[in-house]
Amino acid sequence: MQNILVIMADQLSALALGCYHNADVKSPHIDRLAAEGVVFDAAYSSSPLCTPARFAFMTGQNISACGGYDNAAYMPATMPTFAHYLRLMGYRSCLSGKMHFVGPDQLHGFEERVTTDVYPADFGWVPDWENAGERIDLWYHNMSSVKQAGVAAITNQFAYDDEVGTQAMRVLYDHARSEDERPLCLVTSFIHPHDPYATRQKYWDLYEDVDIAPPTVPRPSNQDPHNARLEKVFALDAVDIDEQDIINARRAYYGNVSYVDEWVGRLRATLDECGMADNTTILFTSDHGDMLGEFGLWYKMSFREWSNRIPLIVHQPQRFDPCRVAAPVAHVDVLPTLVNIAADAGVGQPPAPIDPLHGRSLLPLCDGDAGNDQDACVSEYLGEGTSAPMLMIRRGRYKYISCSTDPEQLFDLENDPQELHNLEDHELLEGFCREAAEYWDSDALRETVIADQKRRRAVHAALRIGRYQGWDFNPARDASEEYTRSHLDLTRFDITSRFPRPPAFNPKSS
């Protein structure tokens, strides 16, 4: 039996972790996971925005193919996810936390879901590419998070993640004492360190003596067109930001990284307690990163490294030796990897792909075999902050960015990790340009996205008239079957609800 524990953070840049060479951040549990596991040094979000990234993560498909365009994108119930595949192979599957599913199906293959989502399940957050220059103040980012960065005892995010972590621990305990012999796939998905940049006092204090580095690249006088649009999306110039505001925001963000790190430690300790540590594969990742003031930008929606680079760690020491992988990979690779991990452990035969998959299994790379790997990945962006499809191709040391409204960009990340020098005349540029043109019909896709935006906005407007029926998930709970109840055999229930099981109870006959 090989259990699977997926731990997902939100808006956690790979560049904000100790194991990815950030000397300021305190992340000992994640760093230990990395030291014992396989670390992917060039893992990318398949789309640097919450819902699109999770579409790709769950389905193994790029967002232009599966319709995961933006944060109000609709996932049909017929779209297969890794939860469907693993159930077909014999797994019990459970979700604790955020996945930002939009629509009436809030399970998408998961057998159980033990929390609601932190974000809405309706079409309220649809962007409008035909009016891309207009801000939507109701839900677009703004700079309040940076100006108000600091300490808070409780926030919306802390209330949510405290529940996510606690419920995930309970799922592990329940599985250990269950009579269900199936292996478990548990996805635990936290909202931190997503803004607002507010952290609890204990995590703020962790950084009291840390000289937190400011952004390496300050806001340039001439932003590239996409960066300039993002400045308007979150209204950068609506407030004055000084160096202390920036340091406070980074300190609170790092504090919330330490909060997530603490939950990683608790979940691993629970696996140890339950005797599940040796037969559980842990996959740790994030949906996207956070610019944290680099280039003067904040939050995500950019193909720049702080926004688009994500942590990806596969931990199964009994199977894989610790190593670091240089090959570029992305979210779409998660589904085939999890399926192959299950098959490799003998859980069951992997089903034939139900829909075409755009990712590849990462098991060969985990085994140190990069000989036949494509050494490349793509990322797409179709949300707010643009009015045309954006494509990133990472191949080897080079990152190429294409959008029909903008000049092309090509960066040599080996020699220019800060992405300061656009190689406008490089000999490889023509080949990348041709590849982008063959990858998709940008104009046709733009029309498809706009038509889909219009449809969802119209449906949302109709559903808001009269009685509103939300799609937000309400976790099922039957208290009549919990704890001590008169219809239960109390002795047997006390025994079966305990782990490890106590010695057999065999009273003398009366």
Stockholm file with secondary structure:
# STOCKHOLM 1.0

chainA/1-510         MQNILVIMADQLSALALGCYHNADVKSPHIDRLAAEGVVFDAAYSSSPLCTPARFAFMTGQNISACGGYDNAAYMPATMPTFAHYLRLMGYRSCLSGKMHFVGPDQLHGFEERVTTDVYPADFGWVPDWENAGERIDLWYHNMSSVKQAGVAAITNQFAYDDEVGTQAMRVLYDHARSEDERPLCLVTSFIHPHDPYATRQKYWDLYEDVDIAPPTVPRPSNQDPHNARLEKVFALDAVDIDEQDIINARRAYYGNVSYVDEWVGRLRATLDECGMADNTTILFTSDHGDMLGEFGLWYKMSFREWSNRIPLIVHQPQRFDPCRVAAPVAHVDVLPTLVNIAADAGVGQPPAPIDPLHGRSLLPLCDGDAGNDQDACVSEYLGEGTSAPMLMIRRGRYKYISCSTDPEQLFDLENDPQELHNLEDHELLEGFCREAAEYWDSDALRETVIADQKRRRAVHAALRIGRYQGWDFNPARDASEEYTRSHLDLTRFDITSRFPRPPAFNPKSS
#=GR chainA/1-510 SS CCEEEEEEEESCCGGGSGGGTCSSCCCHHHHHHHHHSEEETTEECSSSSHHHHHHHHHHSSCHHHHTCCSTTCCCCTTSCCHHHHHHHTTCEEEEEECCCCCSSCCCTTCSEECSCCSSCCSSTTCCCGGGTTSCCTTTSCCTHHHHTCEECSCCHHHHHHHHHHHHHHHHHHHHHTCSCCSCEEEEEEEEEECSSCEECHHHHHTTTTCCCCCCSSCCCSSCCHHHHHHHHHTTGGGSCCCHHHHHHHHHHHHHHHHHHHHHHHHHHHHHHHTTCGGGEEEEEEESCCCCTTGGGCCSSCCCSHHHHBCCEEEECTTTSCCEEECSCEEGGGHHHHHHHHHHHTTSCCCCCCSSCCCCCCCHHHHTTCCTTCCCEEEEEECSTTCSSCEEEEEETTEEEEEETTSCCEEEETTTCTTCCCCCTTCTTHHHHHHHHHHHCCHHHHHHHHHHHHHHHHHHHHHHTSSSCCCCCCCCCCCGGGSSCCTTSCHHHHHHHTSSSCCCCCCCCCC
#=GC SS_cons         CCEEEEEEEESCCGGGSGGGTCSSCCCHHHHHHHHHSEEETTEECSSSSHHHHHHHHHHSSCHHHHTCCSTTCCCCTTSCCHHHHHHHTTCEEEEEECCCCCSSCCCTTCSEECSCCSSCCSSTTCCCGGGTTSCCTTTSCCTHHHHTCEECSCCHHHHHHHHHHHHHHHHHHHHHTCSCCSCEEEEEEEEEECSSCEECHHHHHTTTTCCCCCCSSCCCSSCCHHHHHHHHHTTGGGSCCCHHHHHHHHHHHHHHHHHHHHHHHHHHHHHHHTTCGGGEEEEEEESCCCCTTGGGCCSSCCCSHHHHBCCEEEECTTTSCCEEECSCEEGGGHHHHHHHHHHHTTSCCCCCCSSCCCCCCCHHHHTTCCTTCCCEEEEEECSTTCSSCEEEEEETTEEEEEETTSCCEEEETTTCTTCCCCCTTCTTHHHHHHHHHHHCCHHHHHHHHHHHHHHHHHHHHHHTSSSCCCCCCCCCCCGGGSSCCTTSCHHHHHHHTSSSCCCCCCCCCC
//
